[in-house]
Amino acid sequence: MPRTKGDHEARRRDVSEAVWRVLAAHGFGGLTMRAVAAELGATTGLLTHYFRTKRDLVAHALDLLERRTEARPRRAAGPGVSAVRAALLDILPLTPEATGSNRIWVSSWDTALADPGLSADHARKYARSRDRLRDLIVEAQRLGELRPGDPDRIAAGAQAFVLGLVVQALLDAPAFPPRRQIELLDDHLAALAPTRGGPGEPHDG
């Protein structure tokens, strides 16, 4: 009996789930055709129907990682600096799920750096993240909750700050528990708040 399109799509989902489990357990360093086949309980020959080369497998894994990251529940927040804060908190490894996802992301950097095409794709992903953050910053500036300045530069600085914090929290979790990560982020945002009472600024009261 010939396989239907539904059978093929179900098998593709099974393959994607196996790829994800290998990433979760071993990161990109352990992502091989053999590892995915073992996780799937299949032969490496079967995987060649889905990935002709190791690079195809890696590209699929990166796409899968991005889709899973985008599908994660996000914190609800109102407009202004609270929206900026929520977007940055969503990046940090504050929960076991977020920690696992960040471990996979960080493990992907070495793989991406070794391939110009994958590097460019990663750069585009981070640029889109900065663009979304910039739009939130523009609104916070409009509301007077963040100081004036180039929103692209502020977004780049905030993204660089949280990515650096991600790495530190992954490498030394006891020194950077969730509470401290949040405190450090709030310190960063406080430094971006508008100054009060300076030249040309109205005084409260």
VEXLUMLUM-579106 format. One line per field, with one value per residue: residue number from 1; x, y, z of N, C-alpha, C in turn; residue in three letters. Coordinates in steps of 0.001 Angstrom, whole numbers, plus 524288, in hexadecimal, padded with zeros to 5 digits. Layout:
N
num = NUM,...
n.c1 = X,...
n.c2 = Y,...
n.c3 = Z,...
ca.c1 = X,...
ca.c2 = Y,...
ca.c3 = Z,...
c.c1 = X,...
c.c2 = Y,...
c.c3 = Z,...
residu = ALA,...
***
This chain:
205
num = 1,2,3,4,5,6,7,8,9,10,11,12,13,14,15,16,17,18,19,20,21,22,23,24,25,26,27,28,29,30,31,32,33,34,35,36,37,38,39,40,41,42,43,44,45,46,47,48,49,50,51,52,53,54,55,56,57,58,59,60,61,62,63,64,65,66,67,68,69,70,71,72,73,74,75,76,77,78,79,80,81,82,83,84,85,86,87,88,89,90,91,92,93,94,95,96,97,98,99,100,101,102,103,104,105,106,107,108,109,110,111,112,113,114,115,116,117,118,119,120,121,122,123,124,125,126,127,128,129,130,131,132,133,134,135,136,137,138,139,140,141,142,143,144,145,146,147,148,149,150,151,152,153,154,155,156,157,158,159,160,161,162,163,164,165,166,167,168,169,170,171,172,173,174,175,176,177,178,179,180,181,182,183,184,185,186,187,188,189,190,191,192,193,194,195,196,197,198,199,200,201,202,203,204,205
n.c1 = 8035A,802C4,809B8,80387,80203,8000E,804D8,80F30,8109C,80EEB,81763,81F6C,81DCE,82032,82ACE,82E66,82C31,83312,83C93,83C05,83C52,84665,84C1D,84928,84D98,85845,85B9F,8602A,869E1,86907,86278,85FEF,85E1A,85DF3,85BA5,85193,84C30,84D1B,8475B,83DC8,83C07,83E75,844C2,8508C,84FBD,84523,8441D,848D0,84127,83CC8,844C5,84EEA,85935,8624D,86232,8583E,8526A,855BF,85247,84787,84647,848F6,840EA,83881,83ACF,839AB,82EF4,82A57,82DBD,828B6,81E85,81D6B,816A6,8143D,8174B,80D1D,80B44,809E1,80A45,8164B,82159,81FB3,81CFE,82653,82C9F,82780,8292C,833F3,83531,830B0,83891,84028,845E2,83DD6,8373D,83621,83366,835E6,84074,84411,841C0,84834,8520A,852A0,85253,85BD0,862D8,861B5,86742,8720A,8713E,86C0C,87366,87AFD,8777C,8752C,86B4D,86407,8673C,8644A,85995,85783,85A70,8529C,849F3,84C24,84C37,841BD,83D61,841D3,83CFF,83279,83374,8371E,82E32,827B4,82D84,82D3D,822BA,822AE,82945,8233B,81B60,820C1,82626,82FB8,83C78,83F66,845A3,84D1F,8453F,847F3,85238,850F6,84AD0,851D1,8597C,853BE,850EC,85AD5,85DD2,85699,858B9,862F6,86142,85B56,862F7,869C1,862EB,860C5,86A88,86D69,86527,862CA,866F2,8611F,855A6,847B6,842F3,84B4F,84E09,84528,845BA,84F11,84C27,8444C,84A6F,85013,84817,844CA,84D17,84B26,842E4,83C12,84280,83F8C,83C8D,84542,84C5D,84324,83BBD,82F71,82C75,82803,81C50
n.c2 = 7FB56,8087E,81335,81E08,82C1E,82FEC,82848,82A28,8346F,832B7,82C4F,83348,83A5B,833CD,83260,83CA9,83DE9,836A1,83B2B,84426,83FBF,83B9E,844EA,849C0,8430F,8425E,84B49,8531F,84F25,84485,84192,8391B,8312E,826B6,8273A,82B96,82409,81B7D,81F42,81FB9,81584,81102,80F02,8150D,8161A,817D8,82210,827B5,829B2,8328C,8396D,83C97,83EB4,8410E,84BB9,84E8F,849DB,84FA3,859AB,857F3,855D8,85F80,865A6,860A7,862B2,86DA1,86E93,8697A,86FF2,8794F,87633,8754B,8786A,885CB,8906E,89826,8A5B2,8B357,8BF28,8C651,8C758,8BE55,8B701,8B633,8B214,8A873,8A36F,8A219,89C0D,892F1,88E9E,88B42,880A7,87CE8,87527,866FF,86387,86C42,86CBD,86349,86537,86DEC,8695A,8630F,86ABD,87039,86824,8676B,86F81,86DBA,86679,86C93,87493,86F5D,86E7A,8765A,87872,8750E,87B97,88565,883E9,882C8,88CD0,892BA,88F36,89325,89DA2,89F5D,89DE8,8A668,8AE77,8AD4A,8AF7B,8B9AC,8BEFB,8BE49,8C42B,8CE03,8D08A,8D0CA,8D938,8E101,8E19A,8E5EA,8DF9F,8DB46,8E04C,8EA58,8E77B,8E019,8D654,8CCFA,8CB66,8CA8E,8C18E,8BA40,8BA66,8B6C2,8ACC3,8A833,8A890,8A1A1,89838,89678,8952B,88C1F,884A6,88501,8819B,87781,872D4,87421,8718C,8719A,87B4B,88228,881DC,88180,88A2E,8914E,8932E,898A1,8A16B,8A5FD,8A83A,8AF92,8B75D,8BA46,8BE64,8C685,8CD3D,8D132,8D799,8E3E4,8EF81,8F6F8,903D5,908A9,9121E,9194D,911EF,90EF1,910A7,907BD,90998
n.c3 = 80000,7FC44,80221,8082A,806BD,81091,816C6,81431,817F7,8228A,824C0,822C0,82ADD,8332C,8314A,832B1,83D55,84177,83E95,844CB,84EDE,84F00,84E25,85795,85EBD,85C06,856BB,84BA8,8499D,84AD5,8431B,83991,82E19,830D2,83BA5,83BA0,835EE,83CCA,84531,84091,83E8F,83515,82887,823AB,81936,81759,81AB9,812D9,80BE1,80F75,81247,80AAC,80C8B,81742,8190C,815AE,81D76,82631,82345,8235E,82E02,8326D,82E6C,83331,83DAE,83DD3,83B62,843ED,84BE3,8493F,84AC6,8555D,86139,86431,86CEC,871E9,87034,87225,86A19,86786,87039,875D6,86E6B,868DE,870CA,87294,868F8,8692C,8722F,86E8D,868C5,86F98,87751,87F47,88267,882CE,878A5,87250,87481,87017,86575,863AF,8653C,85C71,8549B,856A5,854D4,84A50,845FF,843D0,83BBE,83434,8328B,82D26,82333,818AC,8140A,81B9A,82396,81FBA,81FA9,82A55,82D6E,828B2,82E63,83884,83615,83378,83D43,8428F,83CFE,83FEF,84A79,849F5,8463C,84EFC,855DC,85137,852DF,85DD8,85F5A,85AEC,86237,86A2B,87106,86F71,86D5B,863C3,85776,84DFD,849A8,844B9,847D5,852AF,8530F,84EE5,856AC,85F4E,85BE5,85ADE,8654E,86A62,8652C,86813,872B7,87270,86F6F,87824,8800A,87CAF,87D3C,8879E,88F6E,89A8E,89DA9,89800,899DD,896C6,89C2E,89D86,89323,88FC4,89633,8927C,88840,88A37,88E89,885B7,87F65,885C5,884DF,87B46,87C66,87BBF,88016,88B5A,88EE6,88AE5,882D6,87BFF,87DF4,88382,89127,89AD6,8A233
ca.c1 = 80000,8062F,80970,800B1,80491,7FFA7,808EC,81433,810E5,80F7C,81CC4,822C0,81D53,82333,83051,82F6F,82C40,837FC,840A8,83B9F,83E1C,84C20,84E0B,84848,85120,85DCD,85CEF,861A7,86E9C,867A7,85E87,861D9,85A3E,85DCB,858F6,84C03,84A1D,84CA5,84303,838FF,83B8A,83E7C,849F4,85246,84DCF,83FFB,844A1,84A6C,83C64,83B6F,8496F,852D6,85E68,8625F,860C0,85288,85091,856D0,84EC2,8425C,8466E,848D1,83B96,83541,83BF2,83748,82943,828F4,82EA5,82490,81983,81D45,81344,816F2,8151A,8098F,80D3D,807B0,80DFC,81A68,825F1,81E25,81D3B,82BE9,82E5F,8254D,82BD0,83939,83490,82F71,83D6C,84387,844D9,83B70,83451,838C2,83280,83906,845F5,8451E,841BF,84CF0,85686,852BC,853DC,86169,865C1,8614D,86AA8,876C8,86FAC,86AE5,8782D,87E36,874FE,87395,865AD,86160,8688F,860F0,85446,85760,85AA5,84D62,8467E,84D2A,84AA2,83C0B,83C6A,84314,838FF,82DD4,834CD,8376B,828E0,825D8,8307B,82B11,81DDB,82405,82B50,81ECA,81886,8242F,827F4,83539,83EE9,84010,84A72,84C78,842D7,84AE3,856D0,84F20,8492A,85687,85BF3,8508A,85170,8600D,85DDB,853D8,85B6B,86769,85F2E,859E8,867AD,86B9A,85F3E,86155,86F95,86DE8,85FCA,86271,86837,85D3C,8506B,843C8,8421D,84F97,84D83,84118,847D8,852E2,8493D,841C6,84E94,8513F,843C3,844CB,8511A,8490F,83E7A,83D3C,84433,83BAA,83E80,849E3,84B68,83EFC,8380D,82BF7,82D1E,82336,81A3E
ca.c2 = 80000,80D0E,816DF,822C9,830FD,83040,824F5,82CD2,838D8,83099,82A8B,837EF,83C56,8303D,83397,841AE,83D08,833EA,83F2C,8477E,83CE7,83B61,84A22,84ABC,83FCB,842B9,85012,8527A,84C09,83EFF,840C1,8362B,82DB3,821EA,8283F,82C51,81EEC,81854,82171,81E7E,80FE4,81012,80ECE,81A04,81645,81A48,827BB,82A41,82B6E,837A5,83CBA,83A40,83F87,842DD,8513F,84EC0,84886,85419,85DE5,8568F,85666,86518,8676C,85E6D,8659C,872CA,86E0D,86833,8749F,87D06,8742C,8754E,87C78,88AAC,89358,89C72,8AAAF,8B7FA,8C206,8C923,8C492,8B921,8B392,8B551,8AE94,8A344,8A121,8A08B,897AD,88E42,88C7E,8893D,87B52,87D75,8705E,86277,8636D,8706C,86B35,85F5D,867C5,87123,865E0,8617B,86F4F,87143,863EF,86828,873B3,86B8F,86431,870D0,8776C,86C3B,86E58,87BB6,878C9,874B1,8805E,88993,882C9,88430,8928A,894B3,88E10,896E0,8A2D1,89FB4,89E98,8ABD8,8B1D7,8AD22,8B238,8BF48,8C11A,8BEE1,8C87D,8D2D9,8D1AA,8D24A,8DE91,8E47A,8E22D,8E870,8DBCF,8DA5C,8E52F,8EAFF,8E54E,8DCC7,8D171,8C883,8CAB3,8C8B0,8BC23,8B70E,8B9F8,8B36D,8A763,8A664,8A7C9,89CE1,8939F,895A0,8931D,886AF,88167,884A6,87E72,8720E,870D7,87458,8722E,87339,880DA,88541,87F93,884E2,88F2B,894F1,894BA,89CA2,8A628,8A855,8AA84,8B454,8BB53,8BC1B,8C1B4,8CB4D,8D0BD,8D36D,8DAEB,8E97B,8F234,8FAAE,90861,90AD6,916EC,918D7,90DEC,910BF,90E55,9059F,90C75
ca.c3 = 80000,7FBF3,8067D,806EC,8083D,8163F,818FB,81369,81B8D,827D4,8253E,82311,83035,83683,8306D,83542,842FD,842AB,83E2F,8495E,8537D,84EBD,84F79,85D21,861D5,85A9E,853F8,84633,84954,84A90,83F05,8350F,82BB2,833EA,84095,83A92,83466,84184,84834,83DAA,83DFC,82F6D,82630,82179,813D8,8173C,81B68,80DF6,8092A,811A0,81261,80736,80ED0,81CA7,8191D,81564,822AD,82995,821B5,82560,833B1,83391,82D53,83751,8426C,83D6A,83BB0,84953,84F02,847FF,84CAC,85B18,86385,86577,87146,8709D,87231,86FBE,866D5,86A35,8721E,8779E,869D4,867E4,874EF,871AA,86471,86ACE,875D1,86B81,866A1,873C2,87921,8846C,88379,88077,872F8,86FEE,8750B,86C18,86058,8633F,86490,856EA,85183,85743,85239,8449E,84421,84183,836BE,8308A,83142,82999,81E0B,8176D,81313,8209B,8267A,81DBA,82163,82FDF,82DCA,8275C,832D4,83CB8,8342F,83410,842DE,843D0,83AB0,8434C,84F48,848AF,845F4,85460,8582D,84F07,855A1,86331,85F0F,859D6,8672C,86DEF,874E3,86E53,86BCD,85E27,8554B,84973,84B75,842AD,84B2C,857C0,8524A,84E4A,85BC9,862B0,85A0B,85C4E,86AF7,86C0C,86324,86B88,8779F,87154,86F91,87D88,8830E,87B1E,87EF7,88D52,89152,8A00B,89E2F,89528,89A27,8944F,89EE9,89C61,88DA7,88F79,898AA,88EED,883DF,88C17,88EF9,88066,87DA4,888F4,882B7,87674,87DB9,87B26,884D4,88D51,891A8,88873,87FD7,8782E,87F86,887AF,89650,89D04,8A6AB
c.c1 = 8037F,80571,806C3,803E1,8046F,803C6,80E34,814C7,8118A,81518,8207C,82271,82065,8290C,831BF,82FAA,8314C,83C92,840A4,83DA4,8440F,84E76,84D96,84C30,856DD,85F5D,85E86,8669D,86D84,863A8,86105,85D68,85998,85ABB,85319,8497E,84957,84811,83DC4,837F8,83B5D,8441D,84B76,85079,8487E,8406A,8463F,845B6,83AD3,8400B,84D9F,8584A,85DE7,860C0,85AD8,85023,85147,85318,8493A,8422C,84633,84363,837DE,835F8,8395A,8315D,8277B,829AD,82A46,81F58,8191A,81992,8167E,81449,8117B,80BB2,80A77,80BBA,8123C,81EC5,8247F,81E37,822E1,82DFE,82C6C,8280D,8313F,83905,83380,8344F,84085,84210,842BE,83855,83754,8380F,835D8,83ED2,84768,84568,846A2,851D8,8570A,8546F,859C0,864A6,8659A,8652E,86F8B,875A4,86EC8,86FD0,87B96,87C11,87305,86DB3,86297,86284,86501,85B4E,853A4,85745,8554E,84995,84743,84BB5,844B7,83A94,83D89,83EF7,83411,82ECC,83505,831F7,82696,82889,82E74,82610,81EEE,82644,826E5,81BB1,81BD5,82659,82D91,8377E,83F2F,84550,84927,84A25,84591,84F99,8553C,84D71,84DDD,8593E,858F5,850ED,856BF,8605C,85B44,85677,86045,865B8,85D81,85EA8,869A0,8680C,85FA5,86663,87019,8688E,85F85,86379,86427,857EE,84C70,8431A,84668,84F67,84995,84305,84BAC,85037,8469F,845B8,84FD0,84CFA,8438B,848C0,84F45,8446E,83FE1,83ED8,84015,83E6B,8436B,84889,84723,83B02,83487,82D1D,827E0,82178,81A2D
c.c2 = 804DE,810AB,81BD9,8278E,831A3,82CF9,827B7,83152,83703,82ECB,82F26,83A4F,838ED,8316C,838B0,84113,83A4D,837B7,8428B,844C1,83C64,840AF,84B28,847C0,8410B,847D8,84EFB,84F43,8463A,83DBB,83E20,832EE,828C6,822B2,828D6,8271D,81B73,81A2D,82003,8189F,80E4C,80FB3,81437,81A87,818D7,82032,82A79,82BC0,830EB,83B6E,83A1C,83A98,84120,8489A,851E1,84D94,84D27,8589A,85CD9,85759,85C28,86751,86586,8616D,86AF8,8726F,86CD5,86CE7,87890,87B54,8742D,87982,8813D,88D5F,897A4,8A174,8AF18,8BAB7,8C48F,8C5A6,8BF20,8B53E,8B253,8B157,8A904,8A085,89F34,89C02,8929A,88BB3,8898E,883AE,87B4E,878A5,86BC8,86240,86780,86F3B,86738,861B8,86B0F,86DDA,86438,8660D,8703E,86D08,86489,86C2A,87199,8693F,8686A,873B8,87483,86C30,873CF,87C48,878A0,87977,884D7,888CF,88429,88A23,894E7,893BE,8920F,89C73,8A380,8A083,8A434,8AF8E,8B1E8,8B017,8B819,8C1B2,8C1E5,8C379,8CDBC,8D45F,8D356,8D7D8,8E275,8E58D,8E4C8,8E4CD,8DA09,8DF6C,8E592,8E8C3,8E1D2,8D784,8CC97,8C755,8C88D,8C2F7,8B887,8B648,8B659,8ADB9,8A525,8A547,8A2A0,897FC,8926B,8935E,88D70,88324,880BE,88126,878AE,86FB9,87098,8756E,873C7,87913,88459,8828E,8835A,88A32,89316,896AC,8992A,8A1BF,8A8F2,8AAD2,8AF96,8B8B8,8BDAE,8BFD0,8C6C9,8CF3D,8D357,8D70C,8E0A3,8EBE1,8F632,8FF3B,90ABF,90FD2,91604,914BF,9100A,90DE2,90C24,9091D,91249
c.c3 = 80000,8009E,804C6,8087F,80E2B,818EE,818B5,81740,8212B,828B5,825B7,82889,83400,83615,83336,83B27,844A2,8426D,84315,84E42,85394,8502A,8554B,86080,860E2,857F1,84E55,84599,848DD,84661,83A45,832DC,82F06,838FF,83FC8,83918,8392F,844D0,845B6,83D6A,8384D,82D91,8243A,81BD8,81378,81793,81667,80AA5,80AE6,8117D,80F07,80984,81480,81CED,818CF,81ABA,82661,82853,823B5,82B4E,8353D,832AA,8318E,83C6A,84247,83DF6,8413E,84CE4,84E27,84A4A,8529E,85D18,86519,86A0E,86F4C,87309,86F66,86C69,86A1B,86C16,8741C,87322,86868,86BD8,873FD,86D28,865E4,86EB1,872E9,8692B,86AC9,87574,87EBA,88609,88128,87A88,87034,8704A,870E6,866AF,85F94,862A4,85ED4,85382,851DC,85491,84C4C,84291,84180,83C2A,832AA,82EDF,82D5B,8240B,81CBD,81693,81820,823FF,824D5,81F7D,8272B,83073,82C9A,82BD8,83737,83B15,834B3,839CD,84485,841B8,83E09,84856,84E61,84891,84B69,8570B,85638,851E1,85B43,8635C,85E2D,85ED2,86B67,8720C,873F7,86C43,865D8,85C62,850B6,84B29,84960,84619,85088,85759,851CF,85389,85F6C,8610B,85B9A,8622E,86C71,869E2,86667,870C0,87704,871E1,8752E,880D2,881AA,87D33,884EE,88FB0,89712,8A0D6,89B98,89537,897C1,896F8,89D9F,896AD,88D1A,891D7,89505,88A3A,88591,88CE2,889A1,87E7D,880BC,886E4,87DAA,87776,87CF1,88058,8865F,88FF7,88F6E,88580,87BDA,87989,883C9,88CCC,89814,8A19A,8A5DF
residu = MET,PRO,ARG,THR,LYS,GLY,ASP,HIS,GLU,ALA,ARG,ARG,ARG,ASP,VAL,SER,GLU,ALA,VAL,TRP,ARG,VAL,LEU,ALA,ALA,HIS,GLY,PHE,GLY,GLY,LEU,THR,MET,ARG,ALA,VAL,ALA,ALA,GLU,LEU,GLY,ALA,THR,THR,GLY,LEU,LEU,THR,HIS,TYR,PHE,ARG,THR,LYS,ARG,ASP,LEU,VAL,ALA,HIS,ALA,LEU,ASP,LEU,LEU,GLU,ARG,ARG,THR,GLU,ALA,ARG,PRO,ARG,ARG,ALA,ALA,GLY,PRO,GLY,VAL,SER,ALA,VAL,ARG,ALA,ALA,LEU,LEU,ASP,ILE,LEU,PRO,LEU,THR,PRO,GLU,ALA,THR,GLY,SER,ASN,ARG,ILE,TRP,VAL,SER,SER,TRP,ASP,THR,ALA,LEU,ALA,ASP,PRO,GLY,LEU,SER,ALA,ASP,HIS,ALA,ARG,LYS,TYR,ALA,ARG,SER,ARG,ASP,ARG,LEU,ARG,ASP,LEU,ILE,VAL,GLU,ALA,GLN,ARG,LEU,GLY,GLU,LEU,ARG,PRO,GLY,ASP,PRO,ASP,ARG,ILE,ALA,ALA,GLY,ALA,GLN,ALA,PHE,VAL,LEU,GLY,LEU,VAL,VAL,GLN,ALA,LEU,LEU,ASP,ALA,PRO,ALA,PHE,PRO,PRO,ARG,ARG,GLN,ILE,GLU,LEU,LEU,ASP,ASP,HIS,LEU,ALA,ALA,LEU,ALA,PRO,THR,ARG,GLY,GLY,PRO,GLY,GLU,PRO,HIS,ASP,GLY
***
